[in-house]
Amino acid sequence: MKIFSSIKRGLILSLLVCAPFPHAVAASNYPAPTYLLKIDGHIYRERNASLRRAPASLTKMMTALVVMERCDLDDVVTVSRAASRETGSRIGLRAGQRFRVRDLLAATLIASANDACRALADHACGNQKKFVLQMNARARALGLEDTRFSNACGHDSAGLYSSAHDLARLAEAGMRVPSFARLVAKQSMHISTIDGRRSFYFRNKNRLIGRYPGAVGVKTGTTPNAGQCLVAIAEREERKVLLVIMHSPNRWKAAPALLDAAFAAGSPPRETKRAETTQTRSPDEAPPEGTVVPDQEQTGVR
């Protein structure tokens, strides 16, 4: 019975992670999704995990890490005009408004707000171009060989890419920072301007938080080129599972199934050979089909 149960679980996971779609693009032209599953720091399962792909707002993990390492959480940030004009997922900041760094970090990691993210980048280094240099320097220091950043928020760009392996390492680095770990585990947050004249309330775009048992983070991302992306961490008793999903047709079905499989599994092998991947990707890669949840990042962001 255990054999049949394992076979059944494997078939379900294959269908969820690589779910077919009914129209628009032939399956043969659709790039296969990417995922990486780690149990207590060791690779349990992976597919295309070394492939360079658009990371969307998973980029904000690096933005937050760099800001936390360069700025005091109580520093005051004045929202730049460029930040107020950011597109896509945002909370509606206005140029000249003033916030604590800690509050804009909350908006960046919990609400995936591009305006808050850009305001932090401009504050930390003067402008986004200089900030991106620091992001790439930090990526090199972490040994992220398949990662390059071109903007702070994760907008689709030919110069922005990462891999599941690199994103897992980045998430692990972020979670070692207590303030980072606390923020990504929150279900919701309320922040205000320094003068108290305007306040903002937002919920975590990671739908696993507060719903999937043991979920403690980390970040979602969605753009037309990246598709639906997710980095998730769940902890139960003595086991910690880390999951990276990129370009998934439906991350909210795939993620619980993959996490369930990891928690149900025996001890993972200490070493796993990386699966062979192809490092090429069509520049006009089709956006994912399937259901797009209404509370995720806005698509069409360039």
DRENDO-1510 file (C-alpha; in Angstrom, 1 decimal, always signed):
<recs>
REC; n; res; u; v; w
REC; 1; MET; +0.0; +0.0; +0.0 .
REC; 2; LYS; +2.9; +2.4; +0.8 .
REC; 3; ILE; +4.2; +1.9; -2.8 .
REC; 4; PHE; +0.9; +2.7; -4.4 .
REC; 5; SER; +0.5; +5.7; -2.0 .
REC; 6; SER; +4.0; +7.0; -3.1 .
REC; 7; ILE; +3.1; +6.6; -6.8 .
REC; 8; LYS; -0.2; +8.4; -6.3 .
REC; 9; ARG; +1.5; +11.3; -4.5 .
REC; 10; GLY; +4.2; +11.6; -7.2 .
REC; 11; LEU; +1.5; +11.7; -9.9 .
REC; 12; ILE; -0.4; +14.4; -8.1 .
REC; 13; LEU; +2.7; +16.5; -7.6 .
REC; 14; SER; +3.6; +16.2; -11.3 .
REC; 15; LEU; +0.2; +17.4; -12.3 .
REC; 16; LEU; +0.2; +20.3; -9.9 .
REC; 17; VAL; +3.7; +21.6; -10.6 .
REC; 18; CYS; +3.5; +21.1; -14.4 .
REC; 19; ALA; -0.3; +21.4; -14.8 .
REC; 20; PRO; -1.4; +21.5; -18.5 .
REC; 21; PHE; -3.4; +24.5; -19.7 .
REC; 22; PRO; -6.3; +24.4; -22.0 .
REC; 23; HIS; -5.7; +27.1; -24.5 .
REC; 24; ALA; -3.4; +29.9; -25.8 .
REC; 25; VAL; -0.1; +28.0; -26.1 .
REC; 26; ALA; +0.8; +24.5; -27.1 .
REC; 27; ALA; +2.3; +22.5; -24.3 .
REC; 28; SER; +5.5; +21.9; -26.3 .
REC; 29; ASN; +6.1; +25.6; -26.4 .
REC; 30; TYR; +5.6; +26.3; -22.7 .
REC; 31; PRO; +8.7; +26.3; -20.6 .
REC; 32; ALA; +8.6; +23.8; -17.8 .
REC; 33; PRO; +8.2; +25.2; -14.3 .
REC; 34; THR; +11.0; +25.2; -11.8 .
REC; 35; TYR; +11.0; +24.0; -8.2 .
REC; 36; LEU; +13.5; +23.2; -5.5 .
REC; 37; LEU; +12.5; +21.4; -2.3 .
REC; 38; LYS; +14.9; +21.2; +0.7 .
REC; 39; ILE; +14.5; +19.4; +4.0 .
REC; 40; ASP; +16.7; +20.7; +6.9 .
REC; 41; GLY; +19.1; +22.2; +4.4 .
REC; 42; HIS; +19.4; +19.2; +2.1 .
REC; 43; ILE; +17.9; +18.9; -1.4 .
REC; 44; TYR; +15.0; +16.5; -1.5 .
REC; 45; ARG; +13.5; +17.2; -4.9 .
REC; 46; GLU; +14.3; +19.6; -7.7 .
REC; 47; ARG; +13.4; +20.4; -11.3 .
REC; 48; ASN; +15.2; +23.0; -13.5 .
REC; 49; ALA; +16.6; +24.4; -10.3 .
REC; 50; SER; +19.8; +25.8; -11.9 .
REC; 51; LEU; +17.9; +27.4; -14.8 .
REC; 52; ARG; +18.2; +31.1; -14.9 .
REC; 53; ARG; +14.7; +32.6; -14.9 .
REC; 54; ALA; +13.0; +35.9; -14.1 .
REC; 55; PRO; +12.4; +36.1; -10.3 .
REC; 56; ALA; +9.8; +38.9; -10.2 .
REC; 57; SER; +9.3; +40.2; -6.7 .
REC; 58; LEU; +11.4; +37.5; -5.1 .
REC; 59; THR; +14.0; +40.1; -5.9 .
REC; 60; LYS; +12.8; +42.1; -2.9 .
REC; 61; MET; +14.4; +39.5; -0.6 .
REC; 62; MET; +17.8; +40.9; -1.7 .
REC; 63; THR; +16.5; +44.5; -1.5 .
REC; 64; ALA; +15.4; +44.0; +2.1 .
REC; 65; LEU; +18.6; +42.2; +3.0 .
REC; 66; VAL; +20.8; +45.0; +1.6 .
REC; 67; VAL; +18.7; +47.7; +3.3 .
REC; 68; MET; +18.8; +45.9; +6.7 .
REC; 69; GLU; +22.6; +45.6; +6.4 .
REC; 70; ARG; +23.1; +49.3; +5.4 .
REC; 71; CYS; +20.4; +51.2; +7.3 .
REC; 72; ASP; +19.2; +51.5; +10.9 .
REC; 73; LEU; +15.6; +50.3; +11.2 .
REC; 74; ASP; +14.6; +53.6; +12.8 .
REC; 75; ASP; +16.1; +55.8; +10.1 .
REC; 76; VAL; +13.6; +58.2; +8.5 .
REC; 77; VAL; +13.0; +57.8; +4.7 .
REC; 78; THR; +11.5; +60.6; +2.6 .
REC; 79; VAL; +9.6; +59.0; -0.3 .
REC; 80; SER; +11.3; +60.1; -3.6 .
REC; 81; ARG; +9.4; +61.2; -6.7 .
REC; 82; ALA; +10.6; +58.1; -8.5 .
REC; 83; ALA; +9.3; +55.9; -5.8 .
REC; 84; SER; +5.9; +57.5; -5.8 .
REC; 85; ARG; +5.7; +56.8; -9.6 .
REC; 86; GLU; +6.4; +53.1; -9.3 .
REC; 87; THR; +4.0; +50.8; -11.1 .
REC; 88; GLY; +2.6; +47.4; -10.3 .
REC; 89; SER; +2.0; +46.3; -6.8 .
REC; 90; ARG; +2.0; +49.3; -4.5 .
REC; 91; ILE; +0.4; +50.9; -1.4 .
REC; 92; GLY; +0.0; +54.4; -2.8 .
REC; 93; LEU; +2.9; +56.4; -1.3 .
REC; 94; ARG; +3.3; +60.1; -2.2 .
REC; 95; ALA; +6.5; +62.0; -2.8 .
REC; 96; GLY; +7.7; +63.8; +0.3 .
REC; 97; GLN; +6.0; +61.4; +2.8 .
REC; 98; ARG; +8.3; +60.2; +5.6 .
REC; 99; PHE; +8.4; +56.8; +7.1 .
REC; 100; ARG; +10.7; +54.7; +9.3 .
REC; 101; VAL; +12.8; +52.2; +7.4 .
REC; 102; ARG; +11.2; +49.3; +9.4 .
REC; 103; ASP; +7.7; +50.3; +8.1 .
REC; 104; LEU; +8.8; +50.5; +4.5 .
REC; 105; LEU; +10.5; +47.1; +4.9 .
REC; 106; ALA; +7.2; +45.7; +6.1 .
REC; 107; ALA; +5.4; +47.1; +3.1 .
REC; 108; THR; +8.1; +45.6; +0.8 .
REC; 109; LEU; +8.2; +42.1; +2.2 .
REC; 110; ILE; +4.6; +41.7; +3.3 .
REC; 111; ALA; +2.6; +43.7; +0.7 .
REC; 112; SER; +5.3; +43.5; -2.0 .
REC; 113; ALA; +4.9; +47.2; -2.5 .
REC; 114; ASN; +7.1; +48.5; -5.3 .
REC; 115; ASP; +6.8; +52.2; -4.2 .
REC; 116; ALA; +8.0; +51.2; -0.7 .
REC; 117; CYS; +10.8; +49.1; -2.2 .
REC; 118; ARG; +12.0; +51.9; -4.5 .
REC; 119; ALA; +11.9; +54.4; -1.6 .
REC; 120; LEU; +14.2; +52.2; +0.4 .
REC; 121; ALA; +16.6; +51.8; -2.5 .
REC; 122; ASP; +16.8; +55.5; -3.1 .
REC; 123; HIS; +17.3; +56.2; +0.6 .
REC; 124; ALA; +20.0; +53.6; +1.1 .
REC; 125; CYS; +22.2; +54.6; -1.8 .
REC; 126; GLY; +20.9; +57.8; -3.3 .
REC; 127; ASN; +19.3; +56.2; -6.4 .
REC; 128; GLN; +18.3; +52.9; -7.7 .
REC; 129; LYS; +21.4; +52.5; -10.0 .
REC; 130; LYS; +23.8; +52.7; -7.1 .
REC; 131; PHE; +21.6; +50.4; -5.0 .
REC; 132; VAL; +21.6; +47.7; -7.7 .
REC; 133; LEU; +25.4; +47.7; -7.6 .
REC; 134; GLN; +25.2; +46.8; -3.9 .
REC; 135; MET; +22.6; +44.1; -4.7 .
REC; 136; ASN; +24.9; +42.5; -7.2 .
REC; 137; ALA; +27.9; +42.8; -4.8 .
REC; 138; ARG; +25.9; +41.1; -2.1 .
REC; 139; ALA; +24.9; +38.4; -4.5 .
REC; 140; ARG; +28.5; +37.7; -5.3 .
REC; 141; ALA; +29.4; +37.6; -1.6 .
REC; 142; LEU; +26.7; +34.9; -1.1 .
REC; 143; GLY; +28.0; +32.9; -4.0 .
REC; 144; LEU; +24.9; +33.4; -6.2 .
REC; 145; GLU; +26.5; +32.5; -9.5 .
REC; 146; ASP; +23.2; +32.4; -11.5 .
REC; 147; THR; +21.8; +35.7; -10.3 .
REC; 148; ARG; +22.0; +39.2; -11.5 .
REC; 149; PHE; +19.8; +42.2; -10.5 .
REC; 150; SER; +18.9; +45.2; -12.7 .
REC; 151; ASN; +16.3; +46.9; -10.5 .
REC; 152; ALA; +15.2; +46.8; -6.8 .
REC; 153; CYS; +11.6; +45.7; -7.3 .
REC; 154; GLY; +11.8; +42.8; -9.7 .
REC; 155; HIS; +10.3; +44.3; -12.8 .
REC; 156; ASP; +10.9; +42.1; -15.9 .
REC; 157; SER; +14.2; +43.0; -17.5 .
REC; 158; ALA; +16.7; +41.2; -19.7 .
REC; 159; GLY; +19.4; +41.9; -17.0 .
REC; 160; LEU; +17.4; +40.4; -14.1 .
REC; 161; TYR; +17.5; +36.7; -13.5 .
REC; 162; SER; +18.1; +34.1; -10.8 .
REC; 163; SER; +17.8; +30.3; -10.2 .
REC; 164; ALA; +15.9; +28.3; -7.6 .
REC; 165; HIS; +19.2; +27.3; -6.0 .
REC; 166; ASP; +20.3; +30.9; -5.7 .
REC; 167; LEU; +16.9; +32.0; -4.4 .
REC; 168; ALA; +17.0; +29.3; -1.7 .
REC; 169; ARG; +20.4; +30.5; -0.6 .
REC; 170; LEU; +19.2; +34.1; -0.6 .
REC; 171; ALA; +16.1; +33.2; +1.5 .
REC; 172; GLU; +18.2; +31.3; +4.0 .
REC; 173; ALA; +20.5; +34.4; +4.4 .
REC; 174; GLY; +17.5; +36.7; +4.9 .
REC; 175; MET; +15.9; +34.4; +7.5 .
REC; 176; ARG; +19.1; +34.5; +9.5 .
REC; 177; VAL; +18.3; +38.2; +10.1 .
REC; 178; PRO; +15.8; +38.3; +13.0 .
REC; 179; SER; +13.9; +41.4; +11.7 .
REC; 180; PHE; +13.6; +39.9; +8.2 .
REC; 181; ALA; +12.2; +36.6; +9.7 .
REC; 182; ARG; +9.7; +38.4; +11.9 .
REC; 183; LEU; +8.3; +40.4; +9.0 .
REC; 184; VAL; +7.8; +37.6; +6.5 .
REC; 185; ALA; +5.9; +35.6; +9.1 .
REC; 186; LYS; +3.3; +38.3; +9.8 .
REC; 187; GLN; -0.2; +37.9; +8.4 .
REC; 188; SER; -0.9; +41.6; +8.3 .
REC; 189; MET; +0.7; +44.9; +9.2 .
REC; 190; HIS; -0.3; +48.5; +9.9 .
REC; 191; ILE; +2.1; +51.4; +9.3 .
REC; 192; SER; +1.9; +55.2; +9.4 .
REC; 193; THR; +3.7; +58.2; +8.2 .
REC; 194; ILE; +6.0; +59.9; +10.7 .
REC; 195; ASP; +3.5; +62.7; +11.3 .
REC; 196; GLY; +0.7; +60.2; +11.7 .
REC; 197; ARG; -1.5; +61.9; +9.1 .
REC; 198; ARG; -1.8; +58.8; +6.9 .
REC; 199; SER; -1.8; +55.1; +7.7 .
REC; 200; PHE; -1.7; +51.9; +5.7 .
REC; 201; TYR; -3.0; +48.4; +6.4 .
REC; 202; PHE; -2.0; +45.4; +4.3 .
REC; 203; ARG; -2.1; +41.7; +4.4 .
REC; 204; ASN; +0.6; +39.2; +3.5 .
REC; 205; LYS; +0.5; +38.2; -0.1 .
REC; 206; ASN; +2.0; +34.9; +0.8 .
REC; 207; ARG; -1.3; +33.0; +1.2 .
REC; 208; LEU; +0.4; +30.2; +3.1 .
REC; 209; ILE; +1.0; +32.4; +6.2 .
REC; 210; GLY; -1.7; +31.7; +8.7 .
REC; 211; ARG; -3.2; +29.0; +6.5 .
REC; 212; TYR; -0.6; +26.3; +6.0 .
REC; 213; PRO; +0.5; +24.7; +9.3 .
REC; 214; GLY; +4.0; +25.8; +10.2 .
REC; 215; ALA; +4.5; +28.4; +7.4 .
REC; 216; VAL; +6.9; +31.1; +8.5 .
REC; 217; GLY; +7.7; +32.9; +5.1 .
REC; 218; VAL; +8.9; +34.0; +2.8 .
REC; 219; LYS; +8.0; +35.9; -0.4 .
REC; 220; THR; +5.8; +35.8; -3.5 .
REC; 221; GLY; +6.4; +37.2; -7.0 .
REC; 222; THR; +4.5; +37.5; -10.2 .
REC; 223; THR; +5.2; +39.2; -13.6 .
REC; 224; PRO; +4.3; +38.2; -17.2 .
REC; 225; ASN; +7.8; +36.8; -17.8 .
REC; 226; ALA; +8.3; +35.2; -14.4 .
REC; 227; GLY; +4.9; +33.7; -14.0 .
REC; 228; GLN; +3.9; +32.7; -10.5 .
REC; 229; CYS; +6.8; +32.5; -8.1 .
REC; 230; LEU; +7.1; +31.6; -4.5 .
REC; 231; VAL; +9.7; +31.0; -1.8 .
REC; 232; ALA; +8.1; +29.3; +1.2 .
REC; 233; ILE; +9.5; +27.9; +4.5 .
REC; 234; ALA; +7.5; +25.8; +6.9 .
REC; 235; GLU; +8.6; +24.3; +10.2 .
REC; 236; ARG; +7.1; +21.5; +12.2 .
REC; 237; GLU; +8.7; +19.9; +15.2 .
REC; 238; GLU; +12.3; +19.2; +14.2 .
REC; 239; ARG; +11.9; +19.5; +10.5 .
REC; 240; LYS; +12.3; +22.7; +8.3 .
REC; 241; VAL; +11.2; +22.6; +4.7 .
REC; 242; LEU; +12.2; +25.2; +2.1 .
REC; 243; LEU; +10.4; +25.4; -1.2 .
REC; 244; VAL; +11.2; +27.6; -4.3 .
REC; 245; ILE; +8.7; +27.7; -7.2 .
REC; 246; MET; +9.3; +29.6; -10.4 .
REC; 247; HIS; +7.1; +29.9; -13.4 .
REC; 248; SER; +4.3; +27.8; -12.0 .
REC; 249; PRO; +0.8; +27.6; -13.5 .
REC; 250; ASN; -0.7; +27.6; -10.0 .
REC; 251; ARG; +1.6; +28.0; -7.0 .
REC; 252; TRP; -1.2; +27.8; -4.4 .
REC; 253; LYS; -2.0; +24.3; -5.4 .
REC; 254; ALA; +1.6; +23.2; -6.1 .
REC; 255; ALA; +3.1; +24.6; -2.9 .
REC; 256; PRO; +0.9; +22.7; -0.3 .
REC; 257; ALA; +1.3; +19.5; -2.2 .
REC; 258; LEU; +5.1; +19.8; -2.3 .
REC; 259; LEU; +5.4; +20.8; +1.3 .
REC; 260; ASP; +3.1; +17.9; +2.3 .
REC; 261; ALA; +5.4; +15.5; +0.5 .
REC; 262; ALA; +8.4; +16.8; +2.2 .
REC; 263; PHE; +6.9; +16.5; +5.7 .
REC; 264; ALA; +5.6; +13.0; +4.9 .
REC; 265; ALA; +9.0; +11.9; +3.6 .
REC; 266; GLY; +11.7; +10.0; +5.5 .
REC; 267; SER; +15.1; +11.5; +6.1 .
REC; 268; PRO; +16.5; +13.1; +2.9 .
REC; 269; PRO; +19.9; +12.0; +1.5 .
REC; 270; ARG; +22.8; +14.0; +2.6 .
REC; 271; GLU; +23.9; +14.8; -0.9 .
REC; 272; THR; +21.8; +15.0; -4.1 .
REC; 273; LYS; +23.2; +15.4; -7.6 .
REC; 274; ARG; +21.7; +18.4; -9.3 .
REC; 275; ALA; +19.5; +17.6; -12.2 .
REC; 276; GLU; +20.6; +18.6; -15.7 .
REC; 277; THR; +19.0; +21.8; -16.9 .
REC; 278; THR; +19.1; +23.9; -20.1 .
REC; 279; GLN; +20.3; +27.4; -19.6 .
REC; 280; THR; +18.4; +28.9; -22.5 .
REC; 281; ARG; +15.0; +30.7; -22.4 .
REC; 282; SER; +13.0; +32.3; -25.1 .
REC; 283; PRO; +12.8; +36.1; -24.7 .
REC; 284; ASP; +9.1; +36.0; -25.6 .
REC; 285; GLU; +8.2; +33.3; -23.0 .
REC; 286; ALA; +4.5; +33.0; -22.6 .
REC; 287; PRO; +2.8; +34.0; -19.3 .
REC; 288; PRO; +1.4; +31.2; -17.2 .
REC; 289; GLU; -2.1; +29.9; -17.7 .
REC; 290; GLY; -4.3; +28.7; -14.8 .
REC; 291; THR; -6.0; +30.6; -12.1 .
REC; 292; VAL; -4.4; +33.8; -10.9 .
REC; 293; VAL; -5.4; +34.7; -7.3 .
REC; 294; PRO; -6.8; +38.3; -7.0 .
REC; 295; ASP; -4.5; +39.3; -4.1 .
REC; 296; GLN; -1.2; +38.6; -5.8 .
REC; 297; GLU; +1.2; +41.2; -7.4 .
REC; 298; GLN; -0.3; +43.0; -10.4 .
REC; 299; THR; +0.9; +41.6; -13.7 .
REC; 300; GLY; +1.9; +43.7; -16.7 .
REC; 301; VAL; +4.8; +45.3; -14.8 .
REC; 302; ARG; +7.7; +46.2; -16.9 .
</recs>
